[in-house]
Amino acid sequence: MALVMAPVVRHMMVCDDAEVDAQNPRKINVYGLISSIAVDAVTGFPHCHEELCVYVAMSDGRGSGEGRIVVVQADSGDPVFASAGHPVAFGVDPLAVLGRCFRIRGGVFPRPGLYWVEFRFNGQTLATQPLHVKESS
């Protein structure tokens, strides 16, 4: 049986988009870093967010597994939406940094408040970022 060890998350960024730099493939460009979402009072809640991107950089993993982003309501601990699961396979160099973009289209925030954006590897939460969803003033 192959050894599987969860990775160490070096960076996790909630953003509009992230892509490999065309001039230097060792660099990642992150666009539109997001720490809060303001929802127009006219459209209100529940709010369907068009697209959310989460860039995760990790290292020190062994073997392979499944990565997923889960958005959780902070007050209740209930998951509200999640990305599809993506295969994550670590190479032979455990110090190599492996980056993945997880995109979630049409995620629905049921009400304003604090949410946790979680990176899960094989079901285990390895990193968490806060996301404040509020009504715009």
N, CA and C atoms as an extended XYZ file, in Angstrom:
411
Properties=species:S:1:pos:R:3:atomname:S:1:resname:S:1:resid:I:1 pbc="F F F"
N         0.837       -1.171        0.000 N   MET     1
C         0.000        0.000        0.000 CA  MET     1
C         0.891        1.246        0.000 C   MET     1
N         0.553        2.217       -0.842 N   ALA     2
C         1.350        3.438       -0.981 CA  ALA     2
C         1.154        4.342        0.233 C   ALA     2
N         2.238        4.976        0.652 N   LEU     3
C         2.207        5.913        1.762 CA  LEU     3
C         1.541        7.210        1.325 C   LEU     3
N         0.560        7.688        2.089 N   VAL     4
C        -0.086        8.967        1.827 CA  VAL     4
C         0.074        9.822        3.076 C   VAL     4
N         0.664       11.006        2.888 N   MET     5
C         0.795       11.969        3.983 CA  MET     5
C         0.200       13.278        3.523 C   MET     5
N        -0.598       13.881        4.388 N   ALA     6
C        -1.207       15.168        4.067 CA  ALA     6
C        -0.122       16.224        3.900 C   ALA     6
N        -0.326       17.154        2.979 N   PRO     7
C         0.669       18.202        2.760 CA  PRO     7
C         0.581       19.302        3.813 C   PRO     7
N         1.598       20.165        3.790 N   VAL     8
C         1.592       21.408        4.562 CA  VAL     8
C         1.113       22.491        3.605 C   VAL     8
N         0.105       23.256        4.009 N   VAL     9
C        -0.379       24.350        3.165 CA  VAL     9
C         0.489       25.572        3.436 C   VAL     9
N         1.194       26.019        2.397 N   ARG    10
C         2.057       27.191        2.535 CA  ARG    10
C         1.286       28.480        2.316 C   ARG    10
N         0.373       28.471        1.357 N   HIS    11
C        -0.446       29.655        1.057 CA  HIS    11
C        -1.834       29.196        0.645 C   HIS    11
N        -2.831       29.950        1.070 N   MET    12
C        -4.198       29.733        0.595 CA  MET    12
C        -4.818       31.106        0.429 C   MET    12
N        -5.223       31.429       -0.797 N   MET    13
C        -5.755       32.750       -1.092 CA  MET    13
C        -7.096       32.648       -1.789 C   MET    13
N        -8.079       33.351       -1.242 N   VAL    14
C        -9.386       33.466       -1.869 CA  VAL    14
C        -9.287       34.666       -2.801 C   VAL    14
N        -9.625       34.476       -4.077 N   CYS    15
C        -9.392       35.522       -5.063 CA  CYS    15
C       -10.371       35.394       -6.227 C   CYS    15
N       -10.239       36.339       -7.170 N   ASP    16
C       -11.024       36.266       -8.403 CA  ASP    16
C       -10.420       35.268       -9.376 C   ASP    16
N        -9.061       35.231       -9.416 N   ASP    17
C        -8.396       34.337      -10.359 CA  ASP    17
C        -6.924       34.191       -9.979 C   ASP    17
N        -6.300       33.129      -10.435 N   ALA    18
C        -4.869       32.891      -10.261 CA  ALA    18
C        -4.398       32.110      -11.473 C   ALA    18
N        -3.191       32.472      -11.965 N   GLU    19
C        -2.662       31.765      -13.130 CA  GLU    19
C        -1.140       31.793      -13.111 C   GLU    19
N        -0.558       30.843      -13.805 N   VAL    20
C         0.890       30.763      -13.932 CA  VAL    20
C         1.355       31.937      -14.793 C   VAL    20
N         2.436       32.599      -14.377 N   ASP    21
C         3.022       33.711      -15.125 CA  ASP    21
C         3.584       33.177      -16.449 C   ASP    21
N         3.185       33.773      -17.553 N   ALA    22
C         3.626       33.322      -18.874 CA  ALA    22
C         5.133       33.489      -19.066 C   ALA    22
N         5.735       34.468      -18.403 N   GLN    23
C         7.171       34.727      -18.548 CA  GLN    23
C         8.024       33.878      -17.610 C   GLN    23
N         7.427       33.409      -16.505 N   ASN    24
C         8.180       32.632      -15.532 CA  ASN    24
C         7.242       31.610      -14.882 C   ASN    24
N         7.302       30.358      -15.312 N   PRO    25
C         6.365       29.343      -14.802 CA  PRO    25
C         6.520       29.026      -13.313 C   PRO    25
N         7.552       29.565      -12.652 N   ARG    26
C         7.698       29.361      -11.205 CA  ARG    26
C         6.934       30.412      -10.411 C   ARG    26
N         6.325       31.377      -11.117 N   LYS    27
C         5.554       32.426      -10.438 CA  LYS    27
C         4.070       32.265      -10.721 C   LYS    27
N         3.277       32.599       -9.717 N   ILE    28
C         1.824       32.578       -9.849 CA  ILE    28
C         1.324       33.999       -9.682 C   ILE    28
N         0.451       34.433      -10.579 N   ASN    29
C        -0.189       35.747      -10.447 CA  ASN    29
C        -1.579       35.542       -9.863 C   ASN    29
N        -1.825       36.238       -8.758 N   VAL    30
C        -3.115       36.160       -8.077 CA  VAL    30
C        -3.822       37.493       -8.300 C   VAL    30
N        -5.061       37.435       -8.759 N   TYR    31
C        -5.823       38.636       -9.088 CA  TYR    31
C        -7.051       38.762       -8.185 C   TYR    31
N        -7.281       39.965       -7.698 N   GLY    32
C        -8.501       40.249       -6.946 CA  GLY    32
C        -8.605       39.486       -5.645 C   GLY    32
N        -7.623       39.663       -4.767 N   LEU    33
C        -7.652       39.015       -3.454 CA  LEU    33
C        -8.946       39.406       -2.726 C   LEU    33
N        -9.627       38.440       -2.140 N   ILE    34
C       -10.942       38.681       -1.518 CA  ILE    34
C       -10.884       38.346       -0.029 C   ILE    34
N       -11.281       39.315        0.809 N   SER    35
C       -11.437       39.044        2.240 CA  SER    35
C       -12.883       39.266        2.676 C   SER    35
N       -13.645       39.977        1.833 N   SER    36
C       -15.064       40.173        2.119 CA  SER    36
C       -15.824       40.316        0.813 C   SER    36
N       -17.106       40.045        0.889 N   ILE    37
C       -18.006       40.187       -0.260 CA  ILE    37
C       -19.158       41.070        0.187 C   ILE    37
N       -19.381       42.158       -0.555 N   ALA    38
C       -20.493       43.057       -0.259 CA  ALA    38
C       -21.632       42.756       -1.229 C   ALA    38
N       -22.789       42.455       -0.675 N   VAL    39
C       -23.955       42.089       -1.473 CA  VAL    39
C       -24.884       43.287       -1.556 C   VAL    39
N       -25.286       43.608       -2.765 N   ASP    40
C       -26.198       44.725       -2.999 CA  ASP    40
C       -27.508       44.493       -2.231 C   ASP    40
N       -27.979       45.550       -1.549 N   ALA    41
C       -29.200       45.443       -0.745 CA  ALA    41
C       -30.419       45.105       -1.601 C   ALA    41
N       -30.396       45.481       -2.870 N   VAL    42
C       -31.535       45.207       -3.756 CA  VAL    42
C       -31.645       43.710       -4.036 C   VAL    42
N       -30.515       43.073       -4.351 N   THR    43
C       -30.565       41.631       -4.626 CA  THR    43
C       -30.650       40.827       -3.341 C   THR    43
N       -29.979       41.284       -2.293 N   GLY    44
C       -30.088       40.674       -0.968 CA  GLY    44
C       -29.655       39.226       -0.879 C   GLY    44
N       -30.202       38.551        0.131 N   PHE    45
C       -29.844       37.170        0.433 CA  PHE    45
C       -31.055       36.270        0.248 C   PHE    45
N       -30.845       35.018       -0.092 N   PRO    46
C       -29.563       34.359       -0.337 CA  PRO    46
C       -28.872       34.960       -1.558 C   PRO    46
N       -27.528       34.955       -1.505 N   HIS    47
C       -26.716       35.547       -2.569 CA  HIS    47
C       -25.968       34.462       -3.318 C   HIS    47
N       -26.183       34.417       -4.634 N   CYS    48
C       -25.462       33.469       -5.487 CA  CYS    48
C       -24.227       34.187       -6.022 C   CYS    48
N       -23.046       33.736       -5.601 N   HIS    49
C       -21.791       34.359       -6.037 CA  HIS    49
C       -21.367       33.708       -7.349 C   HIS    49
N       -21.125       34.542       -8.354 N   GLU    50
C       -20.846       34.042       -9.703 CA  GLU    50
C       -19.685       33.052       -9.744 C   GLU    50
N       -18.525       33.470       -9.218 N   GLU    51
C       -17.373       32.554       -9.204 CA  GLU    51
C       -16.406       32.939       -8.104 C   GLU    51
N       -15.898       31.946       -7.432 N   LEU    52
C       -14.900       32.122       -6.388 CA  LEU    52
C       -13.722       31.231       -6.753 C   LEU    52
N       -12.519       31.784       -6.652 N   CYS    53
C       -11.303       31.007       -6.925 CA  CYS    53
C       -10.508       30.934       -5.629 C   CYS    53
N        -9.983       29.782       -5.324 N   VAL    54
C        -9.119       29.623       -4.160 CA  VAL    54
C        -7.825       28.969       -4.648 C   VAL    54
N        -6.707       29.690       -4.454 N   TYR    55
C        -5.403       29.164       -4.839 CA  TYR    55
C        -4.747       28.583       -3.591 C   TYR    55
N        -4.296       27.335       -3.691 N   VAL    56
C        -3.650       26.647       -2.572 CA  VAL    56
C        -2.261       26.190       -3.030 C   VAL    56
N        -1.229       26.594       -2.279 N   ALA    57
C         0.140       26.138       -2.523 CA  ALA    57
C         0.526       25.236       -1.360 C   ALA    57
N         1.025       24.045       -1.668 N   MET    58
C         1.326       23.071       -0.613 CA  MET    58
C         2.618       22.333       -0.922 C   MET    58
N         3.194       21.762        0.119 N   SER    59
C         4.406       20.950       -0.035 CA  SER    59
C         4.411       19.872        1.044 C   SER    59
N         5.432       19.066        1.036 N   ASP    60
C         5.651       18.024        2.048 CA  ASP    60
C         4.627       16.895        2.032 C   ASP    60
N         3.818       16.811        0.985 N   GLY    61
C         2.861       15.711        0.886 CA  GLY    61
C         3.522       14.472        0.307 C   GLY    61
N         2.912       13.336        0.548 N   ARG    62
C         3.391       12.064        0.000 CA  ARG    62
C         2.203       11.339       -0.612 C   ARG    62
N         2.442       10.674       -1.731 N   GLY    63
C         1.386        9.909       -2.374 CA  GLY    63
C         0.400       10.808       -3.092 C   GLY    63
N        -0.858       10.418       -3.066 N   SER    64
C        -1.886       11.203       -3.741 CA  SER    64
C        -3.186       11.132       -2.955 C   SER    64
N        -4.061       12.067       -3.265 N   GLY    65
C        -5.355       12.110       -2.593 CA  GLY    65
C        -6.270       13.076       -3.304 C   GLY    65
N        -7.306       13.520       -2.592 N   GLU    66
C        -8.283       14.429       -3.175 CA  GLU    66
C        -8.324       15.730       -2.392 C   GLU    66
N        -8.245       16.852       -3.111 N   GLY    67
C        -8.367       18.168       -2.502 CA  GLY    67
C        -9.711       18.779       -2.843 C   GLY    67
N       -10.220       19.577       -1.923 N   ARG    68
C       -11.533       20.190       -2.117 CA  ARG    68
C       -11.606       21.455       -1.270 C   ARG    68
N       -12.344       22.436       -1.742 N   ILE    69
C       -12.644       23.637       -0.968 CA  ILE    69
C       -14.073       23.519       -0.458 C   ILE    69
N       -14.258       23.784        0.832 N   VAL    70
C       -15.591       23.761        1.435 CA  VAL    70
C       -15.805       25.097        2.132 C   VAL    70
N       -16.926       25.745        1.835 N   VAL    71
C       -17.286       27.008        2.484 CA  VAL    71
C       -18.288       26.677        3.582 C   VAL    71
N       -17.928       27.091        4.815 N   VAL    72
C       -18.681       26.710        6.012 CA  VAL    72
C       -19.202       27.965        6.714 C   VAL    72
N       -20.436       27.928        7.146 N   GLN    73
C       -20.989       29.036        7.931 CA  GLN    73
C       -20.358       28.994        9.324 C   GLN    73
N       -19.723       30.093        9.733 N   ALA    74
C       -18.954       30.094       10.981 CA  ALA    74
C       -19.819       29.851       12.206 C   ALA    74
N       -20.995       30.448       12.257 N   ASP    75
C       -21.861       30.309       13.440 CA  ASP    75
C       -22.312       28.880       13.692 C   ASP    75
N       -22.715       28.206       12.626 N   SER    76
C       -23.296       26.873       12.787 CA  SER    76
C       -22.300       25.745       12.516 C   SER    76
N       -21.240       26.052       11.754 N   GLY    77
C       -20.316       24.997       11.338 CA  GLY    77
C       -20.837       24.180       10.175 C   GLY    77
N       -21.982       24.602        9.612 N   ASP    78
C       -22.579       23.864        8.498 CA  ASP    78
C       -21.936       24.242        7.169 C   ASP    78
N       -21.581       23.246        6.352 N   PRO    79
C       -21.096       23.548        4.998 CA  PRO    79
C       -22.239       24.149        4.178 C   PRO    79
N       -21.927       25.189        3.380 N   VAL    80
C       -22.969       25.794        2.543 CA  VAL    80
C       -22.752       25.480        1.061 C   VAL    80
N       -21.500       25.330        0.633 N   PHE    81
C       -21.212       24.843       -0.712 CA  PHE    81
C       -19.748       24.421       -0.785 C   PHE    81
N       -19.409       23.707       -1.862 N   ALA    82
C       -18.048       23.170       -1.984 CA  ALA    82
C       -17.656       23.058       -3.452 C   ALA    82
N       -16.351       22.987       -3.675 N   SER    83
C       -15.850       22.720       -5.025 CA  SER    83
C       -15.976       21.222       -5.297 C   SER    83
N       -15.772       20.880       -6.544 N   ALA    84
C       -15.638       19.471       -6.883 CA  ALA    84
C       -14.305       18.993       -6.300 C   ALA    84
N       -14.187       17.719       -6.058 N   GLY    85
C       -12.917       17.166       -5.603 CA  GLY    85
C       -11.933       17.105       -6.766 C   GLY    85
N       -10.667       17.417       -6.492 N   HIS    86
C        -9.626       17.386       -7.513 CA  HIS    86
C        -8.517       16.450       -7.062 C   HIS    86
N        -8.018       15.607       -7.966 N   PRO    87
C        -6.902       14.743       -7.590 CA  PRO    87
C        -5.646       15.581       -7.345 C   PRO    87
N        -4.929       15.244       -6.294 N   VAL    88
C        -3.671       15.904       -5.955 CA  VAL    88
C        -2.631       14.804       -5.795 C   VAL    88
N        -1.597       14.849       -6.650 N   ALA    89
C        -0.541       13.835       -6.602 CA  ALA    89
C         0.797       14.531       -6.373 C   ALA    89
N         1.499       14.079       -5.365 N   PHE    90
C         2.801       14.657       -5.033 CA  PHE    90
C         3.882       13.845       -5.724 C   PHE    90
N         4.883       14.541       -6.235 N   GLY    91
C         5.991       13.883       -6.921 CA  GLY    91
C         6.982       13.308       -5.934 C   GLY    91
N         8.189       13.076       -6.413 N   VAL    92
C         9.215       12.449       -5.587 CA  VAL    92
C         9.936       13.433       -4.675 C   VAL    92
N         9.841       14.746       -4.955 N   ASP    93
C        10.507       15.759       -4.139 CA  ASP    93
C         9.504       16.358       -3.157 C   ASP    93
N         9.564       15.997       -1.885 N   PRO    94
C         8.577       16.495       -0.923 CA  PRO    94
C         8.683       18.004       -0.679 C   PRO    94
N         9.813       18.612       -1.024 N   LEU    95
C         9.973       20.045       -0.816 CA  LEU    95
C         9.442       20.871       -1.974 C   LEU    95
N         9.128       20.225       -3.087 N   ALA    96
C         8.565       20.944       -4.228 CA  ALA    96
C         7.194       21.507       -3.841 C   ALA    96
N         6.932       22.716       -4.285 N   VAL    97
C         5.651       23.359       -3.994 CA  VAL    97
C         4.687       23.046       -5.140 C   VAL    97
N         3.530       22.530       -4.758 N   LEU    98
C         2.486       22.168       -5.719 CA  LEU    98
C         1.332       23.143       -5.543 C   LEU    98
N         0.952       23.828       -6.614 N   GLY    99
C        -0.146       24.790       -6.548 CA  GLY    99
C        -1.367       24.290       -7.291 C   GLY    99
N        -2.535       24.574       -6.746 N   ARG   100
C        -3.806       24.196       -7.376 CA  ARG   100
C        -4.795       25.339       -7.239 C   ARG   100
N        -5.581       25.546       -8.298 N   CYS   101
C        -6.697       26.503       -8.265 CA  CYS   101
C        -7.993       25.713       -8.167 C   CYS   101
N        -8.793       26.081       -7.230 N   PHE   102
C       -10.112       25.481       -7.074 CA  PHE   102
C       -11.132       26.560       -7.401 C   PHE   102
N       -12.017       26.294       -8.335 N   ARG   103
C       -13.022       27.274       -8.751 CA  ARG   103
C       -14.409       26.759       -8.381 C   ARG   103
N       -15.173       27.672       -7.808 N   ILE   104
C       -16.540       27.328       -7.426 CA  ILE   104
C       -17.465       28.320       -8.121 C   ILE   104
N       -18.340       27.814       -8.959 N   ARG   105
C       -19.299       28.666       -9.666 CA  ARG   105
C       -20.679       28.511       -9.039 C   ARG   105
N       -21.328       29.651       -8.799 N   GLY   106
C       -22.711       29.626       -8.328 CA  GLY   106
C       -22.888       29.200       -6.886 C   GLY   106
N       -21.891       29.445       -6.046 N   GLY   107
C       -22.041       29.137       -4.618 CA  GLY   107
C       -23.024       30.109       -3.975 C   GLY   107
N       -23.891       29.603       -3.117 N   VAL   108
C       -24.942       30.432       -2.515 CA  VAL   108
C       -24.652       30.671       -1.034 C   VAL   108
N       -24.550       31.957       -0.662 N   PHE   109
C       -24.433       32.366        0.731 CA  PHE   109
C       -25.851       32.624        1.243 C   PHE   109
N       -26.331       31.860        2.211 N   PRO   110
C       -27.727       31.990        2.645 CA  PRO   110
C       -28.045       33.298        3.370 C   PRO   110
N       -27.047       33.858        4.058 N   ARG   111
C       -27.294       35.099        4.809 CA  ARG   111
C       -25.958       35.803        5.073 C   ARG   111
N       -26.018       37.065        5.484 N   PRO   112
C       -24.766       37.757        5.805 CA  PRO   112
C       -24.102       37.119        7.022 C   PRO   112
N       -22.795       37.299        7.125 N   GLY   113
C       -22.082       36.783        8.289 CA  GLY   113
C       -20.683       36.332        7.935 C   GLY   113
N       -20.053       35.672        8.899 N   LEU   114
C       -18.710       35.149        8.723 CA  LEU   114
C       -18.772       33.716        8.212 C   LEU   114
N       -17.953       33.441        7.209 N   TYR   115
C       -17.836       32.104        6.639 CA  TYR   115
C       -16.373       31.699        6.697 C   TYR   115
N       -16.124       30.397        6.787 N   TRP   116
C       -14.766       29.851        6.717 CA  TRP   116
C       -14.609       29.182        5.367 C   TRP   116
N       -13.529       29.518        4.681 N   VAL   117
C       -13.173       28.845        3.431 CA  VAL   117
C       -12.101       27.833        3.823 C   VAL   117
N       -12.413       26.564        3.671 N   GLU   118
C       -11.531       25.497        4.137 CA  GLU   118
C       -10.950       24.701        2.969 C   GLU   118
N        -9.664       24.371        3.066 N   PHE   119
C        -9.055       23.422        2.146 CA  PHE   119
C        -9.016       22.079        2.852 C   PHE   119
N        -9.602       21.077        2.218 N   ARG   120
C        -9.616       19.731        2.781 CA  ARG   120
C        -8.877       18.772        1.857 C   ARG   120
N        -8.020       17.968        2.467 N   PHE   121
C        -7.285       16.936        1.744 CA  PHE   121
C        -7.708       15.595        2.325 C   PHE   121
N        -8.290       14.759        1.476 N   ASN   122
C        -8.825       13.469        1.917 CA  ASN   122
C        -9.761       13.637        3.118 C   ASN   122
N       -10.556       14.704        3.085 N   GLY   123
C       -11.549       14.940        4.125 CA  GLY   123
C       -11.037       15.662        5.357 C   GLY   123
N        -9.745       15.855        5.464 N   GLN   124
C        -9.154       16.521        6.635 CA  GLN   124
C        -8.925       17.996        6.321 C   GLN   124
N        -9.409       18.893        7.190 N   THR   125
C        -9.213       20.328        6.995 CA  THR   125
C        -7.777       20.693        7.332 C   THR   125
N        -7.064       21.272        6.342 N   LEU   126
C        -5.656       21.620        6.522 CA  LEU   126
C        -5.422       23.122        6.596 C   LEU   126
N        -6.331       23.929        6.053 N   ALA   127
C        -6.164       25.389        6.069 CA  ALA   127
C        -7.536       26.048        6.041 C   ALA   127
N        -7.612       27.210        6.683 N   THR   128
C        -8.875       27.948        6.784 CA  THR   128
C        -8.608       29.433        6.600 C   THR   128
N        -9.475       30.095        5.846 N   GLN   129
C        -9.428       31.530        5.668 CA  GLN   129
C       -10.813       32.111        5.977 C   GLN   129
N       -10.882       33.238        6.699 N   PRO   130
C       -12.187       33.849        6.957 CA  PRO   130
C       -12.684       34.620        5.728 C   PRO   130
N       -13.981       34.652        5.547 N   LEU   131
C       -14.621       35.419        4.486 CA  LEU   131
C       -15.869       36.078        5.063 C   LEU   131
N       -15.870       37.409        5.074 N   HIS   132
C       -16.992       38.166        5.631 CA  HIS   132
C       -17.942       38.534        4.489 C   HIS   132
N       -19.156       38.058        4.585 N   VAL   133
C       -20.177       38.360        3.570 CA  VAL   133
C       -21.183       39.284        4.219 C   VAL   133
N       -21.342       40.484        3.612 N   LYS   134
C       -22.170       41.509        4.251 CA  LYS   134
C       -23.012       42.234        3.221 C   LYS   134
N       -24.013       42.927        3.714 N   GLU   135
C       -24.838       43.768        2.852 CA  GLU   135
C       -24.106       45.072        2.637 C   GLU   135
N       -24.032       45.518        1.375 N   SER   136
C       -23.333       46.773        1.087 CA  SER   136
C       -24.129       47.962        1.623 C   SER   136
N       -23.393       48.996        1.998 N   SER   137
C       -24.085       50.166        2.554 CA  SER   137
C       -24.178       51.283        1.549 C   SER   137
